[in-house]
Amino acid sequence: MIKYFGLFVLFQTTVLANKLGHDLTSLEMILEAGYPAEQHKITTDDCYKITLHRIPGPGKPVFLQHGLVDSSAAWLIAGTDHGGLAFRLAEAGYDVWLGNFRGNTYSRAHCTLNPDDDQDYWKFTWDEMAKYDLPSSLNFVLSHTGYEKLLYVGHSMGSTSFMVMNSLDQSWADRIELATFLAPVAYVDHMLSPIRIIAPFAWAVEWITEFLGLGEFIPSNGFMDLLAEYACDEGSWLQDVCENVVFLLCGYDKPQMNETMLSTIVNHIPAGASTYTILHYAQGVNTKEFMGFDWGNDEENEAHHGQKEPPLYNLENVNAKVALYWGDGDWLAQPGDLIKIVSSLPNLVVNYQVPWEGWNHLDFMYAIDVDQYINFPLLEMFENLEK
């Protein structure tokens, strides 16, 4: 049974001055924009404590789920001026909910395990996010709001986890009006991300975690140097980009990079993740399958999957209506892998390629023209659902 606990609501009537380079929390960013803010805490069936943030509104609920090593802040950092999707949805009257996966800044707690001391806390990947975090969060929103259906938007791993969840439980098609995937990731055998570098070692789970960070993803200096060598030329144009593991893993689009916002972005990402989550994508490079994480031995696989072999996830079982938004410069969601998603999803209703050459994985959150290419088309799509 999912346990729900804790809620506080904050209101602020004056908008604070915009702060570049800030490290405000998600709640503080919502308040700074002049909106009321709520925080809800829930406990999953496997005892992880996760946090939801909310900008309450009069309209139907929209749930936004962040991507790899990110948090609810991803939808807020751009603010009201530069195109934070959470604020665009709030402006349009939607009831906006922001998820946080286990292990990030806002969901770093457990009934019995201490993430600072217990390595067992970090033994999860997007398998567990799909089985526990996401359904717990969505069910809470539906119960709390009284709506029978909600709109879903997932970026990167937020799309991966939804596809796993729905492939395992087709009843989600009755509770999701539309699932929108920004930079959708399932198959990854064509990815350009330097995650490919560690793919040959991804089966040596215990050994490679020492290199990437024991349990929690805290990359060693050696790993960061390796990524920088792969992703950045000598004398690269922005030092902050080439010192941040998220940009090194996901890439960057120089013409769309909002340099004035960059210091704020790097203060919020990476927001925390397990090393095993990174390895999960690396294993997908090797298997060329959309499947569960191989923990390297029968005992661990039985504990996590209930079977000795990791399960395959069948996209043909993802029966919710889906809209795909993708860019041709995305290191993690390459066209060769997107073709498999497009050809497999039975209820694909929108297949939108961003009309900007080089649109990147992080552009969906932070690009200079994110309103023009993402937010406004998405809002129009939602409005058309009502017609």
Beta strands, then each sheet from edge to edge (+ up, - down):
strand 1: 3-10
strand 2: 37-43
strand 3: 48-55
strand 4: 61-65
strand 5: 95-98
strand 6: 109-110
strand 7: 150-155
strand 8: 176-182
strand 9: 322-326
strand 10: 348-353
sheet 1: 1+ 2- 3+ 5- 4- 7- 8- 9- 10-
sheet 2: 1+ 2- 3+ 6-
end
